[in-house]
């Protein structure tokens, strides 16, 4: 099972952009992530397949940037296959992965 956050990805990003900017990037993601999750839910609720996929893609891309492989994979599954036969479980898995990644990212910037 992959780690919630791959610290090597964050270390590489920090090396590239600097510690202060990494904190700013993570804070921006943490502020925007609930909206991405809401967009994902709204796309499902309204039957907007394109909106659902766009929201999943955004979440996947951000998760990949910040080294959150479980979140990235959960979002990728929706991006390529929709919510499947168990939408509540599928969306719940993304929400759980987002919560775990958010905790780990907050720990990183508050360390």
N, C-alpha and C positions, 0 to 999 in steps of 0.2 A: 504494500500500500504506500503510495507516495506521501511525502510530508505535506502538511497543510500549506506551508510556505517553504520554498527552496531558498535558503539563505544565500546560496551562491549566486542566484539570479539578482537578489537585492544588493549583494556585495558588488557585483559587476556593474549594476546600474549606479550605485553610489560612486564607484570609481569613475564612471563616465560623466556624471552630472554634478558630483559633489554632495556632501552630506546634507547641507541645508536645503538644496533643491530637491533631493530625494524626499525629505520630510514634507516639503510643499506638495510634491507629486502624490505622495501617499495620502496626505490630508485631503487633497482634491478628489482622489478616487473614493475615499471613505465618505466624503460629502455627497458625491454623485451616485454612488452604488445603490442607495435605496431607490433613487429615481429609475435607475436601470432595471431594478427588480420590479418596480411598479409598472414600467413599460412592458416588461415580459408578461406580467400578470394581465395587464390590459389587453395586450395582443391576443392572449389566449381567450380572455373573457369575451372579447368582441369578435373572435373568429378571424382576426386580421393576421393571416399567416405571414405576410411580408413583414409586418410590424413585429411579430413574434421573433422572426428570424433576425431582423436587424437588432433588436434588443439583445438577443442571445449572442449575436456576433460581437456587439460592443462589450458585453460582459466578459465574453471569452477572451477578447483581445486585451482588455485591461487586466484580467486575471493572469494572462500569460506574461504581460509586462512586469507584473509584480511577483512573479514566481509562485502563483497559487494554482498548482496543477489539478487539484481535485475540483476546484471551482471552474477552471478552464474546461475541463473534460465534461462536467455536468452541463455547462452552457453550450459546448460544442454539440452534445447529443441533441439538444433542442434545436440548435441551428440547422443541423443536417436532417433531423428526423421528426421535428415537432415534439409535442408532449407525449405522444404515444397513447396507449390504452389506459394509462393511469396518470392523468394530468396532475392530480393533487400530489401524488408521490413524486412525480418528476419535478414539478415546481418546488416542492418541499425540499428535495435533494439540493437544488440550486440554492435555495434560501439557507439551508443548513451549512452548505459549503461557503456561502458568502459570510455568514455569521462567524464561522471558524476562521476564515481568512482575515476578516476584519479585526478580530481579537488578536491574531498573530501580528498583523501589520501595526496595530496600535502598540503592542508590546515592543516592536522594533523601534518605533519612533520615540517611545517613552523610556527606552533603556538608558 
